[in-house]
Amino acid sequence: MNETPPPPAGRAHEEHGTHVLPPAVLLGTAAALLGLTVVTVASSRVDLGAWNVVLALAIACSKAALVALFFMHLKYENRFQLVVLVSAALFAVLFVAFVVFDTTQYEPGIRAWLERPKGG
């Protein structure tokens, strides 16, 4: 007899096909996104100095992770898609870090040029 063996334990969720999330998960995710939006607006009204940007980026990354995991169903896909997403995100962070590093290197020269005495 040619019977196909059952999928290994813990791998049944990796089958490709339609994956429908329960409304409670979708509504919970939407509520979390709305809550994080409220936190973003509230934190913009507090002066934390340079930490305002760090806090805003942390909240934005959390919201992006929720969208990717639940609305894009990456939580239920093969791990390869998650590796691709994380690799792309790390590349973007590295790219921004290099740009910020480069900006801080020539910023003193720009400030000195802007503060020069004007006139003939």
Helices and strands as residue ranges (DSSP letters): G 12-14, H 23-44, H 51-66, I 67-71, G 74-76, H 79-114
